Amino acid sequence: MAGSYPSWSSTATPQESQQLTEIMTCTSLPTNSDESDDEDDGLDKEALIELVRAYPCIWDIRSHMYKDQQKKKLAWQDIYTKMDQKHEGEKKE
């Protein structure tokens, strides 16, 4: 799986890289058109989208922060932490 993700992997620690890889693989699109969007994979996709939307440094190429790798790294770490906390909270219910 090495080399299949963008340049953040070269600036991240091994633990951060693993966390970011987990996030990226959880959001992959179905590879088969027969797969249902209704399948519960345990990922709150809408929450993830809202979190990513809150960090233009990740997605907005017009943003002055888009090229700032440190801001991107911190953004992905924050997203991972929030998604993990949300997932842990749902497991307790």
SVG drawing of the C-alpha trace seen along z (x, -y; Angstrom):
<svg xmlns="http://www.w3.org/2000/svg" viewBox="-29 -33 38 39">
<polyline fill="none" stroke="black" stroke-width="0.4" points="0.0,0.0 3.0,-2.3 3.2,-5.0 -0.5,-4.9 -1.3,-8.1 -0.3,-11.8 2.8,-13.6 1.5,-13.9 2.8,-10.3 6.4,-11.5 6.1,-14.1 4.1,-12.1 5.4,-9.8 4.7,-6.1 1.8,-6.3 0.4,-9.4 0.8,-7.7 -1.1,-4.7 -3.9,-6.8 -4.2,-8.8 -4.2,-5.6 -7.0,-4.3 -9.0,-7.4 -8.3,-7.3 -9.2,-3.6 -12.4,-4.0 -13.7,-6.6 -12.9,-4.7 -15.6,-4.3 -17.2,-1.0 -15.4,0.9 -18.5,2.8 -21.7,1.1 -23.7,3.9 -22.5,2.8 -25.2,1.0 -24.8,-2.5 -27.0,-1.3 -24.3,1.0 -23.3,0.0 -19.6,-0.1 -19.5,-2.0 -18.3,-5.2 -20.4,-8.3 -19.6,-9.7 -21.6,-12.9 -19.7,-13.7 -16.4,-13.1 -17.5,-15.3 -18.4,-18.1 -15.1,-17.8 -13.1,-17.9 -15.1,-20.8 -14.0,-22.7 -10.4,-22.5 -10.0,-24.3 -6.2,-23.6 -7.1,-20.1 -9.3,-20.6 -9.4,-24.3 -6.6,-24.8 -7.4,-28.6 -6.6,-28.7 -3.3,-30.3 -3.0,-27.4 -3.4,-24.7 0.4,-24.2 1.1,-24.3 1.9,-20.6 2.0,-21.2 -1.5,-22.6 -2.8,-19.7 -1.1,-17.3 -2.7,-18.9 -6.1,-19.0 -6.0,-15.3 -4.9,-14.5 -7.8,-16.6 -10.3,-14.9 -9.0,-11.5 -9.2,-12.3 -12.8,-13.6 -13.9,-10.7 -12.3,-8.2 -14.0,-9.9 -17.4,-9.8 -16.9,-6.1 -15.9,-5.3 -18.9,-7.2 -21.2,-5.2 -19.7,-1.9 -20.6,-2.7 -24.3,-3.3"/>
</svg>
